[in-house]
């Protein structure tokens, strides 16, 4: 049974705009099949609940065609069982799909479903496969050949992928700008990062959180190959040292967000390299209007850092805040950094009203 309430609401919304009456003239609409394709496409674009769209595709041929032509964004995260079968049945009908969310609470998705997507959805640009524990490199090989236009890919928590799978994927999907590999311990290695640096020079955002096999060789390759990198999460990448941060400071001028939580090999040398790189950018010949540099930095549990280096960094980047409600410089667990404050925190302290001490007579 189709949930006709939402479809009817969308229909009424179009009626109110006058679109339907203009298109239909005096023709009576007694059934959904009486509505012209152009208006069916408009209704599809207005429906928020994708379950409604899927059920509507069972109503008539017109709906099936409208959905096949008009549906560009689809989320199936609501599907708690048999997601693979649903994807296999839908994908051949959704050849204009550009964005697909298949995030799962419990692992359901299997390689055959991703292979079906790759076979039919060649315009796909944004794909979320997070927490798909059952997927293997077969899925990455299929996406490499079938979806070369991918711009955004989230495979966080997909623990069965290998670095060779990532290497192969990036050889074909060279338009990637946003890539989430958080928790992909086997996939995110120096080999994979070297491939990303070699193939994905448009990359702007990369999440490598808790990928403990990532080392300096990989991050340096990334820095040299992806000059447009803006957001990089290295939280829990315990093997990296100052050399990684120095390479990022020197080669990635647009970097605005950096996560170094629990990277305990990081020292003051890394902090000063970020300060010096910002100094170079401020020279008139290379100044970039509107660029503020770092706006978010997490150095929690980086216990080797000293107050003087972190304060110098904070002074250099005005968008880094330690003040209440604006914590963009996160220093949890660094008890020796409690004296570090941003400019507005210092200003707020200075503006506190002076209360004279009353001495007892």
C-alpha positions, 0 to 999 in steps of 0.5 A: 500500500502506497503512503499516498498522504505525502504524494497528495501533499506534494500534488496539492503544493503544485496545485497551489502554485498553479503549475498543474492547472496551467499544464493540464488546462481543463483536463480532469485528473482522476488518477496518478497516471493522468499527470504529465511526466514533467509534473510527476518529476516535480512531485518526485523532487518534492518528496522527502521520505524516500520510502514513499518514492520507492513504494510509489514506483509500484503504482504505475508505469508513469511513476516508475519512469518518473523515478528512473528519470528524476531521482538523483538523491536517495537515502536507504539508511532506514532499511534495517533488513535486506538492504542488499536485495533492495539495492539490487532491485532499485539500482537498474532503475536509477541511472541518473542517481548522483547521491546514494546513502547506504549507512547501516546500523548493522552490516547488511550490504554485500559486494553484489549490491555495490557491483549492481550500483557500479553497473548502472549508476555511472553518474554517481558522485556521492556515495556513503557505504559507512559501516559496511563490514561485509564489503571486500575489495570486490566493491572497490574494483567495481566502483573504480570501473563503474563510477569514475565520477565519484567526488565524495566517498565515505567508507568509514568503518569498512574494515575488510578493505585493503590498501591495494583496493584503495590504490586501485580505486584511486587510479580510476576515481581521480575526481575525489575531493572528500574521502572518509577512511576513518577506522579503515585500518587495513586500507589506510596505509602508506601505500594507499596514501601514496596512491591518493597523493599520486592520483587525487590531486583535487582532494580537499578533505581526508579522514584517517582517524584511528588508522594506526598504520599511517606513517610519515611516508604516507602523509608526506606523499599526501601533502606533496600530491594534494595541494588543495587539502583543507581538512585532514583528520590524523587522530589516533595515527600514533606513528606520525611525527613532526615530519608529517606536519612540516610537510603539510605546513609547507605544501598545503597552503589552504589547510584549515582543519587538522586533527592530531589527537593522541599523536604523541610523537608531535613536538614543538617543531611541528607547531613552529612549522605551522607558524612559519608557513603562515608567516610566508603566506602573509608576505604581499607577493603571496597573500591570499585574500580571505584566507585565515589559515588554521581554524580548527586544531586538535592536539589533545593528548599531545603531551610533548608540546610546550606552552610557548610553542602552542601560544605562538601558534594561537597568536598566529592563527586568530581563528583558533579559540580557547575561549568558552563556547568556541573551542576550535583549539582543543587541548584535552589531556595536556595539563601543561598547556593550561596557560595557553589562551586565545586573544579574545579570552585574554581580552575578556579577562582584562575587561572584567570589572575591577573589584577592590579588596576590602581589608577588615579594620 
